[in-house]
């Protein structure tokens, strides 16, 4: 029998352990001692601060810190790690996993895929790969396919639709009514409290078939299978459970850490950092944010700017890893970033890799950022543009709004790194990460971060 390893202890000289933005496993006194240790043992005057993502638990955050600290220290930097008890993935998996084998959900996904696949085939009647084809027998058979089988079968339609050259899927009001009626009728024998769909969620523009087709026609889809699953979740009210109550609360933890509370960890850290800068204006500071940690980095810089005099020229350097910050949120603070950021590098998975694995096994077949974009962030198209996703950097419709253009102009493509990179990528621009959660610990990515810590941007 495998014995679970004991959780790693908190290192109060490097870890800032918070809950709800306030000191938890460490104290304000611990932080004061940590800065004393930094001043006494780091003659280079160089510190870095790592903010883990909203994906992980406290134990995983401490494990990541333990794996990264030596490499960061070897560059001459003194590392701090914000451990902020978010653990989004456990919550998300707990909400989504029961639907994997839920007959109502699986049947609805099969019916939606079958319906839309027929319409794609009709819209692309000149496409040789779909010429004369109806959805494969596997989709149309009486016994529904598993979600894994559905995801596999729809790949053919995704490839064909990607080459559509302006084709649009047609859908009549009677099609929408029939789809809504089928969803309601399929659950008649299910007790009311256990039903997935309320008729009011299926009317008008909320009709999931209408939304699926609108997203496919406008370019806001995430692939046929994924879009169907997302829209069924939305129709079942899941986005309301994942959005403000979970994702929104996680963002509130970040804001609360910069409050005026005496135990607010972010505010306490800024106080010590500014004192250190007063004593050494040449102090070099690098902020590293993974996933939702990128939101933490932005909030940190905004709080720093509010604390410094307007005449101050102090600046930080920033590394973002698979940033789960929206273009809109980043653009809202762009004037501050321009003023306070001297060096920047943005890492993420390339578009193919982002959609190549199941973040929630056998139900959600793309990365966490896809899930955040569709179900956690509020967006009418369930396709909120995130800085850490390559798909939003194309510079073509539908991703040409002012927020995207402004952020892209600030970041510049020369400061982005999409994994996996080519073997001959320059030092500091290398990554072989294959999953969202593994980016900070990926050997090549970590080597690139350490290169930037030691040699600059």
C-alpha positions in Angstrom: 0.0 0.0 0.0 1.3 3.4 -1.0 1.7 5.8 2.0 0.9 9.4 1.3 3.9 11.7 1.9 3.7 14.2 4.7 3.0 17.8 3.7 6.0 20.0 3.5 6.6 22.4 6.3 6.2 26.2 5.7 9.5 28.0 5.4 8.8 31.3 7.2 12.0 32.9 5.7 10.6 32.5 2.2 6.9 31.6 2.3 4.0 34.0 3.0 1.2 31.7 3.9 -2.3 33.4 3.6 -5.9 32.6 3.9 -8.6 35.0 2.6 -5.7 37.4 2.0 -4.6 37.4 5.6 -1.7 35.8 7.4 -2.4 32.2 8.3 0.5 29.8 8.5 3.0 32.6 8.8 2.8 36.0 10.7 3.7 39.6 10.2 6.7 39.0 12.5 7.8 36.1 10.3 7.8 38.4 7.3 9.8 41.0 9.1 12.4 38.3 10.0 12.4 37.1 6.4 13.3 40.6 5.1 16.0 40.9 7.7 17.4 37.6 6.4 17.2 39.0 2.9 19.1 42.1 3.8 21.8 40.2 5.7 22.4 37.3 3.3 21.7 38.6 -0.2 24.5 41.1 -1.1 23.2 41.2 -4.7 20.1 43.2 -3.7 17.9 41.1 -5.8 14.6 39.4 -4.9 11.9 37.5 -6.7 8.3 36.9 -5.7 6.3 33.9 -7.0 2.5 33.8 -6.9 1.1 30.3 -7.6 -2.1 29.9 -9.5 -5.7 29.5 -8.4 -5.5 25.8 -9.4 -3.6 24.5 -6.4 -3.9 23.7 -2.7 -1.7 24.9 0.1 0.2 21.6 0.1 0.8 21.8 -3.7 1.8 25.5 -3.4 4.4 24.5 -0.8 5.6 21.6 -2.9 6.1 23.9 -5.9 8.0 26.4 -3.8 10.2 23.6 -2.5 11.0 22.6 -6.1 11.7 26.1 -7.3 13.6 27.7 -4.5 17.1 26.3 -5.2 17.1 27.3 -8.8 15.9 30.8 -8.0 18.4 31.1 -5.2 21.3 29.9 -7.4 20.7 32.9 -9.7 21.5 35.3 -6.8 17.9 36.1 -6.1 16.2 35.9 -2.7 12.9 34.1 -3.4 9.5 34.7 -1.7 6.5 32.5 -2.3 2.9 33.7 -1.8 0.9 30.6 -0.7 -2.7 31.7 -0.8 -4.9 28.6 -0.4 -7.1 28.9 -3.5 -7.3 25.2 -4.7 -9.7 26.0 -7.6 -9.2 22.7 -9.4 -10.5 20.5 -6.5 -13.6 22.6 -6.3 -14.2 22.6 -10.1 -13.6 18.8 -10.4 -16.0 18.3 -7.5 -18.7 20.2 -9.3 -18.1 18.8 -12.8 -17.2 15.2 -12.3 -20.7 13.9 -11.2 -21.9 14.9 -14.7 -19.5 12.5 -16.4 -21.9 9.6 -15.9 -25.1 11.5 -15.5 -27.5 10.0 -18.1 -29.4 13.3 -18.6 -26.2 15.2 -19.3 -24.7 12.5 -21.5 -27.9 12.2 -23.5 -28.2 15.9 -23.9 -24.5 16.1 -25.2 -25.2 13.3 -27.7 -28.4 15.0 -28.9 -26.7 18.3 -29.3 -23.6 16.9 -31.1 -25.8 14.9 -33.5 -28.0 18.0 -34.2 -25.1 20.4 -34.8 -23.0 17.8 -36.8 -25.9 17.4 -39.2 -26.0 21.2 -39.7 -22.2 21.5 -40.1 -22.4 18.8 -42.8 -25.1 20.7 -44.6 -23.3 24.0 -44.3 -20.1 22.4 -45.7 -21.7 20.4 -48.5 -18.7 21.2 -50.7 -16.2 19.9 -48.2 -14.8 16.6 -49.5 -14.2 15.2 -46.0 -17.9 15.5 -45.2 -19.3 15.1 -48.7 -22.5 13.1 -48.5 -21.9 12.2 -44.9 -24.3 12.2 -42.1 -23.0 12.0 -38.5 -21.2 8.7 -38.0 -23.4 5.8 -37.0 -21.7 5.9 -33.5 -23.3 9.3 -32.9 -26.7 8.3 -34.3 -27.2 4.9 -32.7 -29.8 4.6 -30.0 -27.4 3.9 -27.2 -25.6 7.2 -26.4 -21.9 7.4 -26.7 -19.7 8.2 -23.8 -18.3 11.7 -23.6 -14.9 10.4 -24.5 -16.3 8.8 -27.6 -18.2 12.0 -28.5 -15.0 14.1 -28.2 -13.2 11.7 -30.5 -15.9 11.6 -33.2 -16.3 15.4 -33.3 -12.7 16.0 -34.3 -13.6 15.4 -38.0 -16.1 18.2 -37.8 -13.7 20.6 -36.1 -11.1 20.1 -38.9 -13.7 20.7 -41.6 -15.3 23.7 -39.8 -11.8 25.3 -39.3 -11.6 25.6 -43.1 -15.2 26.9 -43.6 -14.2 30.0 -45.6 -17.3 32.0 -44.6 -19.9 29.2 -44.4 -22.6 29.7 -41.7 -24.8 27.2 -40.0 -28.5 27.7 -40.5 -31.0 27.2 -37.7 -34.7 27.9 -37.7 -36.9 28.8 -34.7 -38.6 25.5 -35.0 -35.2 23.8 -34.7 -34.6 25.7 -31.5 -38.1 24.9 -30.1 -37.6 21.2 -31.0 -34.3 21.1 -29.2 -35.7 22.8 -26.0 -38.7 20.5 -26.0 -36.5 17.4 -26.3 -34.4 18.5 -23.3 -37.5 19.0 -21.2 -39.2 15.8 -22.3 -36.1 13.7 -21.7 -36.3 14.7 -18.0 -40.0 14.2 -17.4 -39.4 11.0 -15.3 -36.7 12.7 -13.2 -37.7 14.2 -9.9 -38.0 18.0 -10.1 -35.0 18.9 -7.9 -32.7 16.5 -9.8 -33.6 17.9 -13.3 -30.7 19.6 -15.1 -32.7 22.1 -17.1 -35.3 24.7 -16.2 -37.6 25.6 -19.2 -36.9 29.3 -18.6 -33.2 28.7 -19.3 -34.0 27.2 -22.7 -36.0 30.0 -24.2 -34.9 32.6 -26.7 -31.2 33.5 -26.9 -30.5 31.3 -23.8 -31.4 28.2 -25.8 -28.2 26.1 -25.8 -28.6 25.1 -29.5 -28.9 28.8 -30.4 -25.8 29.6 -28.4 -23.7 26.7 -29.8 -24.5 27.7 -33.4 -23.9 31.4 -32.7 -20.5 30.6 -31.2 -19.6 28.4 -34.2 -20.7 31.0 -36.7 -18.9 33.9 -34.9 -15.6 32.1 -34.2 -16.2 32.0 -30.4 -16.4 28.2 -30.3 -14.0 26.0 -28.5 -14.5 23.0 -30.8 -17.8 21.2 -31.3 -17.6 18.8 -28.3 -16.2 21.4 -25.9 -18.7 24.0 -26.9 -21.6 21.6 -26.5 -20.4 20.6 -23.0 -19.9 24.2 -22.0 -23.3 25.3 -23.2 -25.1 22.4 -21.6 -23.3 23.3 -18.3 -24.5 26.9 -18.8 -28.1 25.9 -19.5 -27.9 23.7 -16.3 -26.8 26.8 -14.3 -23.2 25.5 -13.6 -21.6 28.8 -14.7 -23.4 30.5 -11.9 -21.8 28.2 -9.4 -18.3 28.5 -10.9 -18.3 32.2 -11.6 -18.9 34.7 -8.7 -19.1 32.1 -5.9 -15.7 30.5 -6.7 -13.7 32.4 -9.3 -15.0 35.8 -8.1 -14.3 34.8 -4.4 -10.7 33.8 -5.4 -10.2 37.2 -6.9 -11.5 38.7 -3.7 -8.8 36.9 -1.7 -6.3 38.7 -3.9 -7.9 42.1 -3.3 -8.2 41.5 0.4 -4.5 40.8 0.8 -3.9 44.5 -0.2 -6.5 45.9 2.3 -5.6 48.1 5.3 -6.1 45.2 7.7 -3.0 44.7 9.9 -2.9 41.1 8.8 -3.2 41.7 5.1 -0.3 39.8 3.6 0.1 41.8 0.4 0.1 45.1 2.2 2.6 44.0 4.8 4.9 42.7 2.0 4.7 46.0 0.2 5.6 47.9 3.3 8.7 45.9 3.8 9.6 46.1 0.1 9.3 49.9 0.0 11.5 50.1 3.1 14.1 47.9 1.4 13.9 50.1 -1.7 14.4 53.2 0.5 17.7 51.7 1.7 18.7 50.4 -1.7 17.1 52.2 -4.7 18.9 49.8 -7.0 17.1 46.8 -5.6 15.9 44.5 -8.4 12.5 43.0 -8.0 11.0 40.3 -10.3 7.3 39.2 -9.9 6.4 35.7 -11.3 2.7 34.9 -11.6 1.3 31.5 -12.7 -2.4 31.3 -13.9 -4.5 33.4 -11.5 -1.1 34.4 -9.9 -0.9 36.8 -12.9 -4.0 38.6 -11.4 -2.1 38.8 -8.1 1.0 40.3 -9.9 -1.2 43.0 -11.6 -2.9 43.8 -8.3 0.5 43.9 -6.5 1.8 46.5 -9.1 -1.3 48.6 -8.8 -1.0 48.6 -5.0 2.7 49.4 -5.3 2.0 52.4 -7.6 -0.7 53.7 -5.2 1.9 53.6 -2.3 4.8 55.2 -4.2 5.0 59.0 -4.8 4.0 60.0 -8.4 7.6 61.1 -9.0 9.1 57.7 -8.1 10.9 55.9 -10.9 11.0 52.5 -9.1 10.0 49.6 -11.4 9.7 45.8 -11.3 10.2 43.0 -13.9 7.4 40.5 -14.6 7.1 36.9 -15.8 3.6 35.6 -16.5 3.0 31.8 -16.8 -0.2 30.8 -18.5 -1.8 34.0 -17.3 -5.5 33.6 -16.3 -6.0 37.4 -16.4 -8.4 38.8 -18.9 -7.2 41.3 -21.5 -9.9 43.7 -20.1 -8.5 43.5 -16.5 -4.9 43.9 -17.7 -5.9 46.9 -19.9 -7.6 48.5 -17.0 -4.3 48.9 -15.3 -2.2 49.3 -18.4 -1.1 52.9 -17.7 0.4 51.7 -14.3 2.1 48.7 -16.0 3.7 51.0 -18.5 5.0 53.1 -15.7 6.1 50.4 -13.3 7.2 47.4 -15.4 10.7 47.5 -17.0 10.9 43.9 -18.2 8.2 41.5 -19.2 7.9 37.9 -20.5 4.7 36.0 -21.1 4.8 32.2 -21.3 1.8 30.0 -22.2 0.8 26.8 -24.0 0.5 27.1 -27.8 -3.1 26.7 -29.1 -2.7 23.0 -30.1 -1.3 22.0 -26.7 -3.9 24.0 -24.8 -6.6 21.8 -26.3 -4.7 18.5 -26.2 -5.6 17.1 -22.8 -8.5 16.6 -20.4 -8.3 19.1 -17.5 -11.3 17.3 -15.9 -10.9 13.7 -17.1 -13.5 12.2 -19.3 -15.8 15.3 -19.2 -13.8 18.5 -20.1 -11.2 17.9 -22.8 -9.3 21.1 -22.8 -7.1 23.1 -20.4 -8.1 25.0 -17.3 -7.8 28.3 -19.1 -10.5 27.2 -21.6 -12.7 26.4 -18.6 -12.0 29.7 -17.0 -12.8 31.5 -20.3 -16.1 29.8 -20.8 -17.5 29.0 -17.3 -15.7 31.2 -14.7 -15.4 34.6 -16.4 -18.6 36.5 -17.4 -18.8 36.7 -21.1 -21.8 36.7 -23.5 -20.0 34.3 -25.8 -18.5 32.1 -23.1 -15.2 32.9 -24.6 -13.5 35.5 -22.4 -10.1 36.5 -23.9 -7.3 35.5 -21.5 -3.8 36.8 -21.8 -2.3 33.4 -21.3 -4.1 31.8 -24.3 -2.5 32.0 -27.8 -5.9 31.9 -29.6 -6.6 35.5 -28.6 -3.3 36.8 -30.0 -4.2 36.2 -33.7 -5.1 39.8 -34.4 -8.0 38.7 -36.5 -11.8 38.6 -35.9 -13.4 38.0 -33.5 -10.4 38.9 -31.3 -9.8 42.6 -32.3 -11.4 44.6 -29.6 -9.6 47.6 -28.0 -8.6 45.6 -24.8 -6.8 43.0 -26.8 -5.2 45.5 -29.2 -3.9 47.6 -26.3 -2.4 44.7 -24.3 -0.9 43.1 -27.4 0.8 46.4 -28.3 2.2 46.7 -24.7 3.4 43.1 -24.4 4.6 42.7 -28.0 5.0 39.3 -29.7 8.7 39.4 -29.1 8.0 39.0 -25.3 5.7 36.0 -25.7 6.8 32.3 -25.5 4.4 29.6 -26.6 5.1 26.1 -25.5 6.4 23.7 -26.7 9.2 25.9 -28.3 11.5 24.9 -31.1 14.8 23.3 -30.0 16.8 26.3 -31.2 14.8 28.9 -29.2 17.0 31.5 -27.5 18.0 31.1 -23.8 15.2 32.6 -21.7 12.6 31.8 -24.3 12.4 28.0 -24.0 9.6 25.9 -22.7 8.4 22.3 -23.1 5.4 22.4 -20.9 2.5 20.3 -22.0 -0.2 21.1 -19.3 -1.4 24.2 -17.7 -0.5 23.2 -14.2 3.0 22.0 -15.0 4.4 25.2 -16.5 6.3 26.5 -13.4 8.0 23.2 -12.8 8.7 22.4 -16.5 12.5 21.9 -16.8 12.9 24.2 -19.8 10.5 26.9 -18.6 12.2 27.0 -15.2 15.6 27.2 -16.9 14.3 30.2 -18.9 13.0 31.9 -15.8 16.3 31.4 -14.0 18.1 32.7 -17.1 16.1 35.9 -16.8 16.6 36.2 -13.1 20.4 35.9 -13.5 20.9 37.8 -16.8 17.9 40.1 -17.1 15.3 40.5 -19.8 
